[in-house]
Amino acid sequence: MRCGVFHRWLVVPLAAAILYGGTSALASEAEAPHIALLLPLGSSAFGRHAEAVKNGFLGAAKIQGGTPLPLRIYAVGDDTRQVVEGYRKALAAGARFVVGPLTRDGVTAVADGPVPVPTLALNVPEGGGRLPANLYLFSLQAEAEARQVARLAYLEGRRNAFTISGDTQILKRIHQAFVEEFSRLGGTHVTEFAYTADPAALSRLKQAAGLEVADMAFLALDFARARLTRPYLDPLALYATSQVHPGNAGPLAGFDLAGVRFLDMPWLLQPDHPAVMVYPRMDPRDSVELDRFYALGIDALRIAQSLLAGGFPAALDGVTGRITLERDRQFARGLTAAQFSQGKPAVAGRPLP
């Protein structure tokens, strides 16, 4: 792939370089071994998410006592050509380990070419397929979470599922992943209902829920949609992904989701967990979505440290879940089960395998 688009890249200044493992004065463009953090900090769509990842990574490095090599930050935008050029520039400057890209398109572009050094991508490429050597995947992939919800429901004895699907791309992917995994396990997908706010359609949904042809419903919905739909689904057992978790929205927001089972990361469900409480928190006014990306940055630092040290433990007690390395160089996150009760999510199980 030939790339003609160049971009500005940022170098961690002296104080940060010393704090996070640097040994020289201001890091320069001269070739020197380092860890490259490649993030879309210049993106209008993903800049805030990238900033949260960066802050989590740097905050964790401070707590852990630095990084094994000096850290340089390479800022890119939305264009995948910029991502590839940023990756090449990091390699030319002496990067021995790369963390990033963050977007799915960016990971796909990097995975299309040679990956000569260990690279921890923070998303998954389009289309799956075999990964190039040295490319590791660690992400907040929604489909992986939906598959875990399917396993949770099946382990809890559910065998016949209604599903309620939203109309956004991410909600469609969540729905498909749940149905595929639930069916693979031996469950039956009875029928799919499209999300609607139409009173007549909701009345029909309520009637269907009482027919005893299903013993559960999976809500492939976000918080706002799930909140409207949930009252029409009694007496079914209800399951969802972390999309329904509103974070710091307050207890009143959760009352409409009474009884809904979902999965989320320890960072948001277990603030007193030993693996969680050692790290600094984001501003509580930030969104729950940004909080998740901040946690992703924390665990990305810990994974990078382990890989640079020559290996990865059987399991890492991470803030984003119980992290294990699969055979295909993808890191899996075992999430924590919770259930809305009295307007609040209450932990209802250990992290899933």
Buried (B, 14 or more C-beta within 10 A) or exposed (E): EEBEBEBEBBBBEEEBBBBBBBEEEEBEEEEBEBBBBBBBBBBEEBBBBBBBBBBBBBBBBBBBEBBBBBBBBBBBBBBBBBBBBBBBBBBEBBBBBBBBBBBBBBBBBBBEEEBEBBBBBBBBBEEEEEBBEBBBBBBBBBBBBBBBBBBBBBEEEBBBBBBBBBEBEBBEBBBBBBBBBBEEBEBEBBEBBEBBEEEEBBEBBEEBBEEEEBBBBBBBBBBEBBBBBBEBBEEBBBBBBBBBBBBEEEEEBBEBBBBBBBBBBBBBBBEEBEBBEEBEEBEEEBBBBBBBBBBBBBBBBBBBBBBBEEEBEEBBBBBBBBBBBEEEBBBBBBBBBBBBBEBEBEBBBEBBE
